[in-house]
Amino acid sequence: MTDAPDITALAINVSIPEHLQWTDERRGEAFRLLTITVRMLPDGTLAAKAYGRPVTGGRGGYVSFRVPERPEFRELIESAATRAGALWSAHGELGHAAAADT
């Protein structure tokens, strides 16, 4: 390949450890925040949003929440991004099952 591919997004989903999970409210419904989606922006910095499930059960809407600005969340996000980078750089070849779907 002579030209580098144009990568338009890099994102990972990170489970929030139980001791860091929190509840927030949106549109009158309480959500338990369970995961964080981390995106790498074009300038190399990271952006993060939290997602979860309604505390009353069910799927609920796909609603994002701000991640609290606390050191333990910064550490979780930066650690997850570093781990994801290591996993990506050590990737294997595209498997037969995935190649057959394209």
N, CA, C and O of each residue as an XYZ file, in Angstrom:
408
protein
N       0.846     -1.171      0.000
C       0.000      0.000      0.000
C       0.889      1.232      0.000
O       1.742      1.380      0.875
N       0.700      2.108     -0.964
C       1.560      3.279     -1.085
C       1.065      4.465     -0.278
O       1.877      5.214      0.264
N      -0.236      4.658     -0.183
C      -0.795      5.768      0.591
C      -1.287      5.259      1.938
O      -1.892      4.190      2.029
N      -1.024      6.024      2.969
C      -1.515      5.651      4.296
C      -3.035      5.786      4.327
O      -3.579      6.764      3.813
N      -3.722      4.819      4.922
C      -5.188      4.920      5.022
C      -5.594      6.129      5.855
O      -4.896      6.517      6.791
N      -6.721      6.710      5.504
C      -7.268      7.841      6.242
C      -8.101      7.293      7.404
O      -9.235      6.857      7.202
N      -7.551      7.312      8.607
C      -8.248      6.823      9.791
C      -9.152      7.939     10.286
O      -8.673      9.016     10.642
N     -10.459      7.691     10.310
C     -11.404      8.735     10.688
C     -11.833      8.656     12.148
O     -12.397      9.611     12.681
N     -11.569      7.524     12.797
C     -11.952      7.416     14.211
C     -11.149      6.317     14.885
O     -10.850      5.288     14.279
N     -10.811      6.543     16.125
C     -10.242      5.531     17.005
C     -11.025      5.629     18.302
O     -11.027      6.675     18.953
N     -11.684      4.554     18.678
C     -12.498      4.592     19.891
C     -12.428      3.247     20.608
O     -12.270      2.198     19.983
N     -12.548      3.303     21.921
C     -12.580      2.087     22.733
C     -13.711      2.226     23.755
O     -14.099      3.332     24.132
N     -14.221      1.093     24.185
C     -15.207      1.055     25.259
C     -14.554      0.431     26.472
O     -13.904     -0.610     26.380
N     -14.734      1.080     27.614
C     -14.084      0.658     28.846
C     -15.157      0.427     29.912
O     -16.001      1.292     30.143
N     -15.125     -0.726     30.552
C     -16.030     -0.982     31.674
C     -15.584     -0.157     32.873
O     -14.393     -0.072     33.174
N     -16.545      0.446     33.546
C     -16.249      1.210     34.751
C     -16.255      0.238     35.928
O     -17.268     -0.419     36.164
N     -15.166      0.129     36.667
C     -15.163     -0.760     37.836
C     -16.312     -0.388     38.778
O     -16.675      0.782     38.903
N     -16.867     -1.388     39.426
C     -18.051     -1.176     40.257
C     -17.859     -0.055     41.284
O     -18.775      0.734     41.516
N     -16.687      0.018     41.893
C     -16.480      1.043     42.917
C     -16.431      2.469     42.355
O     -16.483      3.434     43.117
N     -16.331      2.606     41.028
C     -16.329      3.925     40.404
C     -17.652      4.256     39.701
O     -17.846      5.394     39.273
N     -18.554      3.296     39.577
C     -19.829      3.542     38.913
C     -20.633      4.568     39.707
O     -20.511      4.647     40.930
N     -21.442      5.340     39.023
C     -22.276      6.335     39.676
C     -23.631      6.418     38.968
O     -23.820      5.871     37.881
N     -24.554      7.109     39.608
C     -25.892      7.298     39.059
C     -26.056      8.763     38.687
O     -25.646      9.659     39.425
N     -26.665      8.987     37.525
C     -26.933     10.347     37.071
C     -28.327     10.354     36.460
O     -28.895      9.300     36.172
N     -28.866     11.539     36.266
C     -30.238     11.637     35.757
C     -30.286     12.422     34.464
O     -29.579     13.413     34.281
N     -31.146     11.949     33.568
C     -31.365     12.646     32.306
C     -32.831     12.494     31.938
O     -33.368     11.386     31.949
N     -33.478     13.606     31.613
C     -34.888     13.613     31.214
C     -35.777     12.905     32.230
O     -36.708     12.188     31.862
N     -35.481     13.113     33.519
C     -36.288     12.541     34.575
C     -36.067     11.066     34.836
O     -36.794     10.460     35.624
N     -35.067     10.476     34.183
C     -34.777      9.052     34.379
C     -33.372      8.884     34.935
O     -32.430      9.510     34.448
N     -33.226      8.040     35.956
C     -31.927      7.789     36.565
C     -31.203      6.671     35.820
O     -31.799      5.649     35.481
N     -29.925      6.875     35.572
C     -29.080      5.900     34.881
C     -27.914      5.517     35.774
O     -27.354      6.365     36.468
N     -27.547      4.247     35.760
C     -26.321      3.761     36.407
C     -25.265      3.712     35.328
O     -25.422      2.983     34.348
N     -24.179      4.478     35.483
C     -23.148      4.571     34.447
C     -22.183      3.404     34.566
O     -21.559      3.201     35.607
N     -22.066      2.629     33.468
C     -21.343      1.356     33.466
C     -20.137      1.322     32.536
O     -19.201      0.557     32.766
N     -20.149      2.144     31.488
C     -19.049      2.120     30.520
C     -18.656      3.541     30.133
O     -19.431      4.487     30.267
N     -17.432      3.652     29.655
C     -16.932      4.914     29.116
C     -16.452      4.644     27.689
O     -15.703      3.699     27.440
N     -16.893      5.485     26.766
C     -16.377      5.451     25.401
C     -15.304      6.523     25.301
O     -15.549      7.697     25.578
N     -14.116      6.101     24.902
C     -12.969      7.009     24.788
C     -12.634      7.135     23.303
O     -12.450      6.133     22.612
N     -12.559      8.371     22.822
C     -12.181      8.634     21.429
C     -10.878      9.400     21.390
O     -10.630     10.277     22.218
N     -10.042      9.059     20.413
C      -8.839      9.856     20.187
C      -9.184     10.901     19.129
O      -9.623     10.572     18.027
N      -8.981     12.137     19.481
C      -9.270     13.245     18.581
C      -8.116     13.435     17.594
O      -7.013     12.941     17.829
N      -8.366     14.149     16.491
C      -7.319     14.332     15.478
C      -6.006     14.890     16.023
O      -4.941     14.606     15.476
N      -6.070     15.684     17.100
C      -4.831     16.246     17.661
C      -4.145     15.308     18.640
O      -3.133     15.669     19.241
N      -4.697     14.082     18.808
C      -4.070     13.093     19.673
C      -4.572     13.112     21.110
O      -4.216     12.227     21.889
N      -5.387     14.094     21.483
C      -5.946     14.121     22.830
C      -7.141     13.170     22.909
O      -7.647     12.696     21.892
N      -7.574     12.905     24.129
C      -8.673     11.966     24.340
C      -9.935     12.702     24.774
O      -9.876     13.715     25.471
N     -11.076     12.170     24.345
C     -12.385     12.654     24.778
C     -13.147     11.451     25.306
O     -13.007     10.348     24.779
N     -13.951     11.653     26.343
C     -14.645     10.521     26.952
C     -16.079     10.891     27.318
O     -16.356     12.007     27.757
N     -16.982      9.932     27.129
C     -18.379     10.048     27.546
C     -18.763      8.754     28.238
O     -18.294      7.679     27.864
N     -19.621      8.858     29.254
C     -20.088      7.684     29.991
C     -21.481      7.290     29.511
O     -22.274      8.136     29.099
N     -21.762      5.992     29.572
C     -23.059      5.447     29.171
C     -23.485      4.413     30.196
O     -22.648      3.828     30.882
N     -24.792      4.188     30.299
C     -25.270      3.212     31.266
C     -26.674      2.751     30.974
O     -27.179      2.895     29.861
N     -27.292      2.197     31.991
C     -28.642      1.643     31.893
C     -29.536      2.308     32.934
O     -29.068      2.729     33.992
N     -30.842      2.398     32.618
C     -31.771      2.942     33.609
C     -31.757      2.090     34.879
O     -31.713      0.861     34.808
N     -31.794      2.741     36.032
C     -31.776      1.998     37.295
C     -33.064      1.199     37.482
O     -33.090      0.248     38.263
N     -34.126      1.571     36.779
C     -35.393      0.843     36.876
C     -35.418     -0.392     35.994
O     -36.390     -1.147     36.013
N     -34.354     -0.609     35.215
C     -34.273     -1.768     34.323
C     -34.581     -1.387     32.892
O     -34.954     -0.252     32.597
N     -34.420     -2.352     32.016
C     -34.659     -2.106     30.596
C     -33.448     -1.504     29.915
O     -32.419     -1.244     30.538
N     -33.598     -1.293     28.632
C     -32.488     -0.770     27.842
C     -32.359      0.732     27.939
O     -31.250      1.251     28.062
N     -33.471      1.440     27.884
C     -33.414      2.897     27.934
C     -32.817      3.465     26.657
O     -32.468      2.713     25.747
N     -32.698      4.761     26.583
C     -32.121      5.422     25.414
C     -30.609      5.422     25.463
O     -30.002      5.184     26.507
N     -30.013      5.694     24.314
C     -28.558      5.792     24.222
C     -28.194      7.223     24.558
O     -28.145      8.088     23.683
N     -27.939      7.462     25.834
C     -27.717      8.808     26.342
C     -26.312      8.894     26.918
O     -25.891      8.032     27.690
N     -25.591      9.942     26.533
C     -24.236     10.109     27.063
C     -24.246     11.035     28.267
O     -25.105     11.906     28.407
N     -23.262     10.819     29.133
C     -23.088     11.627     30.331
C     -21.635     12.069     30.416
O     -20.730     11.396     29.922
N     -21.440     13.191     31.039
C     -20.088     13.698     31.264
C     -19.379     12.817     32.295
O     -19.969     12.431     33.304
N     -18.125     12.509     32.032
C     -17.309     11.757     32.986
C     -16.806     12.754     34.036
O     -16.264     13.799     33.676
N     -16.977     12.451     35.321
C     -16.504     13.378     36.358
C     -14.999     13.641     36.238
O     -14.220     12.750     35.901
N     -14.620     14.871     36.520
C     -13.197     15.243     36.488
C     -12.570     14.884     37.822
O     -12.415     15.722     38.710
N     -12.214     13.611     37.936
C     -11.565     13.111     39.154
C     -10.342     12.302     38.743
O     -10.343     11.687     37.676
N      -9.302     12.290     39.567
C      -8.056     11.590     39.216
C      -8.271     10.114     38.881
O      -7.613      9.594     37.980
N      -9.168      9.431     39.578
C      -9.357      8.003     39.316
C      -9.963      7.739     37.937
O      -9.693      6.696     37.341
N     -10.772      8.660     37.421
C     -11.308      8.498     36.070
C     -10.242      8.822     35.030
O     -10.143      8.148     34.005
N      -9.443      9.855     35.296
C      -8.336     10.181     34.387
C      -7.387      8.985     34.282
O      -6.943      8.635     33.188
N      -7.079      8.365     35.415
C      -6.190      7.207     35.422
C      -6.806      6.029     34.657
O      -6.116      5.365     33.883
N      -8.095      5.771     34.870
C      -8.772      4.681     34.164
C      -8.735      4.910     32.655
O      -8.406      3.998     31.897
N      -9.065      6.103     32.224
C      -9.123      6.424     30.787
C      -7.741      6.354     30.158
O      -7.580      5.759     29.093
N      -6.742      6.950     30.797
C      -5.388      6.930     30.230
C      -4.808      5.522     30.219
O      -4.124      5.142     29.269
N      -5.071      4.750     31.258
C      -4.603      3.363     31.310
C      -5.268      2.523     30.214
O      -4.612      1.717     29.555
N      -6.566      2.721     30.031
C      -7.290      1.976     28.993
C      -6.783      2.340     27.597
O      -6.645      1.466     26.741
N      -6.506      3.621     27.364
C      -6.000      4.048     26.057
C      -4.625      3.446     25.789
O      -4.345      3.010     24.673
N      -3.776      3.421     26.794
C      -2.452      2.819     26.641
C      -2.569      1.329     26.344
O      -1.888      0.808     25.461
N      -3.443      0.643     27.092
C      -3.659     -0.798     26.874
C      -4.215     -1.058     25.476
O      -3.775     -1.987     24.799
N      -5.169     -0.254     25.046
C      -5.747     -0.424     23.705
C      -4.685     -0.219     22.623
O      -4.651     -0.946     21.631
N      -3.823      0.774     22.823
C      -2.744      1.004     21.853
C      -1.832     -0.196     21.738
O      -1.420     -0.560     20.637
N      -1.512     -0.815     22.863
C      -0.661     -2.008     22.846
C      -1.363     -3.159     22.131
O      -0.743     -3.882     21.351
N      -2.643     -3.325     22.397
C      -3.392     -4.401     21.729
C      -3.476     -4.166     20.226
O      -3.288     -5.098     19.444
N      -3.755     -2.931     19.813
C      -3.817     -2.618     18.382
C      -2.472     -2.863     17.701
O      -2.425     -3.431     16.610
N      -1.389     -2.444     18.332
C      -0.081     -2.570     17.691
C       0.374     -4.020     17.602
O       1.248     -4.342     16.798
N      -0.203     -4.896     18.414
C       0.161     -6.314     18.384
C      -0.867     -7.155     17.632
O      -0.887     -8.379     17.764
N      -1.716     -6.505     16.848
C      -2.794     -7.237     16.173
C      -2.253     -8.320     15.250
O      -1.127     -8.238     14.761
N      -3.077     -9.331     15.025
C      -2.748    -10.391     14.079
C      -3.385    -10.068     12.736
O      -3.917     -8.978     12.526
N      -3.318    -11.034     11.839
C      -3.929    -10.852     10.530
C      -5.447    -10.897     10.646
O      -5.992    -11.410     11.624
N      -6.115    -10.361      9.647
C      -7.567    -10.431      9.570
C      -7.966    -11.881      9.429
O      -7.504    -12.569      8.518
N      -8.818    -12.352     10.318
C      -9.230    -13.759     10.311
C     -10.138    -14.101      9.149
O     -10.717    -13.216      8.519
N     -10.261    -15.403      8.864
C     -11.117    -15.857      7.758
C     -12.567    -15.446      7.931
O     -13.195    -15.008      6.967
N     -13.121    -15.576      9.140
C     -14.515    -15.247      9.369
C     -14.767    -13.771      9.069
O     -15.757    -13.430      8.422
N     -13.885    -12.901      9.532
C     -14.054    -11.477      9.303
C     -13.837    -11.135      7.825
O     -14.562    -10.311      7.268
N     -12.854    -11.759      7.196
C     -12.566    -11.486      5.786
C     -13.711    -11.942      4.892
O     -13.985    -11.309      3.872
N     -14.382    -13.025      5.257
C     -15.485    -13.549      4.450
C     -16.685    -12.615      4.482
O     -17.497    -12.616      3.556
N     -16.805    -11.821      5.535
C     -17.957    -10.911      5.670
C     -17.791     -9.664      4.824
O     -18.760     -8.933      4.619
N     -16.599     -9.401      4.329
C     -16.390     -8.150      3.587
C     -16.598     -8.340      2.108
O     -16.462     -7.389      1.338
